[in-house]
């Protein structure tokens, strides 16, 4: 049997154990609440962080306006001045260029497709060079009427290529259109059988160029 002193001592130990467990539980609850609070705060910071800005758009590459680097041929399909030509015109040019190569002739593209902005620039330069809009019109069309902007014309060089085309271009439907521009060729499919039509003296003589 326990004495009364032992009973009181045992009761005190039991109360101390209960208090200890309660304190420990309280500490644990406080820690969990603190941890959850920290997680919520971190989530708020992440959600409030703005997205990274999109990278700036890349600038257009060289020749995107239709300007032509030196040495470009009709086979350089990665150059916009060539790639944006009408498919039938480009096919005829490549057939002719392949035949001309057997004669040691290379077709160099001095101008092909042009953007409207580039055409406007060329016309402005021509007005400054020739002194008037009327004289400039004999050499450079407006963006609204130019077959270059439409992808329907090509200027070739050197003189050997122009000479070859003047003699053999008809067989491929390639015709010189203006008497003052021996480098300017367009596709006339009927020319294969009927021959090229008469040339205009210059672009101002061409009905397509009239406002």
C-alpha positions in Angstrom: 0.0 0.0 0.0 1.1 3.6 -0.7 1.4 6.0 2.0 -0.4 9.4 1.8 2.9 11.1 1.1 3.6 8.8 -1.8 0.1 9.4 -3.2 0.6 13.2 -3.1 4.0 12.8 -4.8 2.6 10.7 -7.5 -0.2 13.2 -8.2 2.3 16.0 -8.5 4.3 14.0 -11.0 1.1 13.2 -13.1 0.2 16.9 -13.2 3.7 17.9 -14.3 3.6 15.3 -17.1 0.3 16.6 -18.3 1.5 20.2 -18.3 4.7 19.1 -20.1 2.7 17.4 -22.8 0.4 20.4 -23.2 3.3 22.8 -23.5 5.0 20.6 -26.1 1.8 20.4 -28.1 1.4 24.1 -28.0 4.9 24.6 -29.2 4.3 22.2 -32.1 1.1 23.9 -33.1 2.9 27.3 -33.1 5.7 25.9 -35.3 3.2 24.4 -37.8 1.2 27.6 -38.0 4.4 29.6 -38.5 5.6 27.2 -41.3 2.2 27.4 -43.1 2.3 31.2 -42.8 5.8 31.4 -44.3 4.7 29.1 -47.2 1.7 31.3 -47.9 3.8 34.5 -47.8 6.3 32.9 -50.3 3.4 31.9 -52.6 2.2 35.5 -52.5 5.6 36.8 -53.4 5.9 34.3 -56.4 2.4 35.1 -57.7 3.1 38.8 -57.4 6.3 38.6 -59.4 5.7 40.0 -62.9 6.4 37.7 -65.9 9.7 38.3 -67.7 9.2 40.7 -70.7 9.1 39.1 -74.2 12.3 39.5 -76.2 12.2 42.3 -78.7 11.3 41.3 -82.3 14.3 40.6 -84.6 15.1 43.1 -87.2 14.5 42.2 -90.8 17.5 40.6 -92.5 19.6 42.1 -95.3 17.8 42.5 -98.6 14.3 42.2 -97.0 13.3 45.3 -98.9 14.4 43.8 -102.3 17.8 45.4 -102.4 20.3 42.9 -103.9 23.9 42.2 -102.7 26.6 41.8 -105.3 26.9 38.5 -107.1 23.4 37.2 -106.7 22.1 34.8 -109.4 18.6 33.5 -110.3 19.5 30.4 -108.3 19.9 32.2 -105.0 16.5 31.4 -103.5 17.3 32.7 -100.1 17.4 36.3 -101.4 14.0 38.0 -101.2 14.6 39.8 -104.5 14.7 36.3 -106.2 12.5 34.3 -103.9 9.5 36.7 -104.2 9.5 36.7 -108.0 6.5 35.0 -109.7 7.1 31.3 -109.8 6.6 31.1 -113.6 9.0 33.9 -114.2 11.6 32.4 -111.9 11.3 29.0 -113.5 11.8 30.5 -117.0 14.8 32.5 -115.8 16.4 29.4 -114.3 15.9 27.4 -117.5 17.4 30.1 -119.6 20.3 30.6 -117.1 21.1 26.8 -117.2 21.3 27.0 -121.0 23.3 30.2 -120.9 25.8 28.5 -118.6 26.7 26.1 -121.4 27.9 29.2 -123.3 29.8 30.4 -120.3 27.2 33.1 -119.4 26.0 33.8 -115.9 22.8 35.7 -115.1 23.5 38.2 -112.3 20.4 39.7 -110.7 20.8 43.4 -110.4 17.2 43.9 -109.3 14.1 41.6 -108.9 11.2 41.8 -106.5 11.1 45.1 -104.5 9.0 46.2 -101.6 6.8 49.2 -102.1 8.9 51.3 -99.7 12.1 50.5 -101.6 10.4 51.4 -104.9 9.4 54.7 -103.5 13.0 55.3 -102.4 14.3 54.5 -105.8 11.8 56.9 -107.4 12.7 59.6 -105.0 16.4 59.1 -105.8 15.6 59.2 -109.5 13.8 62.5 -109.2 16.8 63.9 -107.4 19.2 62.5 -110.1 17.3 63.5 -113.2 15.9 66.8 -111.9 12.2 66.2 -112.4 9.5 63.6 -111.8 8.7 63.5 -115.6 12.3 62.5 -116.5 12.5 60.1 -113.5 9.4 58.3 -114.8 11.3 57.2 -117.9 13.4 55.0 -115.6 11.5 54.3 -112.4 7.8 53.5 -111.9 5.7 54.2 -108.9 5.2 51.6 -106.3 1.6 51.2 -107.5 2.5 50.4 -111.1 6.0 48.8 -110.9 6.2 45.2 -112.1 9.1 44.8 -109.8 6.9 45.4 -106.8 4.5 42.8 -108.3 7.3 40.3 -108.6 6.8 40.3 -112.4 10.1 41.7 -113.6 13.9 41.2 -113.3 16.9 43.3 -114.2 19.9 41.2 -115.3 23.6 41.7 -115.9 26.3 41.8 -117.1 26.1 42.9 -120.7 26.9 39.3 -121.9 23.8 38.1 -120.1 21.7 40.9 -121.7 23.0 40.0 -125.1 22.3 36.3 -124.6 18.8 37.0 -123.5 18.2 39.4 -126.4 19.1 36.5 -128.8 17.6 33.5 -126.9 15.2 34.8 -124.3 12.1 34.5 -126.6 12.4 30.7 -126.6 11.8 30.9 -122.8 9.1 33.6 -123.0 11.5 36.2 -121.6 11.1 39.5 -123.3 12.8 42.9 -123.1 10.0 45.3 -122.5 11.6 48.8 -122.8 14.0 49.9 -125.5 15.9 52.1 -123.1 16.4 49.3 -120.5 18.1 46.3 -122.1 18.5 44.8 -118.6 14.7 44.7 -117.8 12.9 41.4 -118.7 9.4 40.1 -118.0 7.6 36.9 -118.8 5.4 36.7 -121.9 4.4 33.1 -122.3 2.9 33.6 -125.8 6.3 34.8 -127.0 7.5 31.2 -127.2 5.3 30.7 -130.3 4.5 34.3 -131.4 7.6 36.1 -130.6 8.1 39.0 -128.1 5.8 42.0 -128.6 7.2 45.4 -129.7 9.1 47.2 -127.1 7.9 50.4 -125.5 10.3 53.4 -125.9 10.4 53.7 -122.1 8.0 53.1 -119.1 6.1 56.3 -119.8 5.0 54.7 -123.1 3.6 51.7 -121.3 -0.2 51.8 -120.6 0.4 50.0 -117.3 2.3 53.0 -116.0 -0.4 55.5 -116.6 -2.2 56.9 -113.5 
